[in-house]
């Protein structure tokens, strides 16, 4: 089983986004985090199915929310470097790699 690790900046992305969605509608942050953790499970099962965003970084979009998970495969773990809105400047995740 591949472990999933969130770097501190990615954990911050998650917390900030959940709070924002909770402010929009109570319970929506929980829906977001549920979809995110489901996607993280899919990434852990089959990380190579997601396209490369850079030579060592892959990207996996959420379905219901306009967010993308950027991750690195570091056997035996998947390391999440960013969870960002699709319209955010790509320089944000690139600085974290």
Secondary structure, DSSP 4 states (H G I P E B T S, - for coil): --EEEE-HHHHHHHHHHHHHHHHHSTTHHHHHHHHHHHHHHHHHH-GGGSPBSSSSEEEEE-SSSSEEEEEEEETTEEEEEEEEETTS-THHHHHH-
